[in-house]
């Protein structure tokens, strides 16, 4: 489990993995249905680390509306929110 007390995986690696999942979703959104558990899990985990929510809202709306433009904009905002 990622949040286990004895976890030796650095938090930065966990964040990087969640961002990778979102980037892959954006890259694949025009070919595949990317509304999967791992995408929502990554979105939830990253949102919990941020004090802003707009980018996460845009990304979720992009998933629900199947909008590649909204997914790209949401990811851009998420990067800003996390300072990455």
Beta strands, then each sheet from edge to edge (+ up, - down):
end
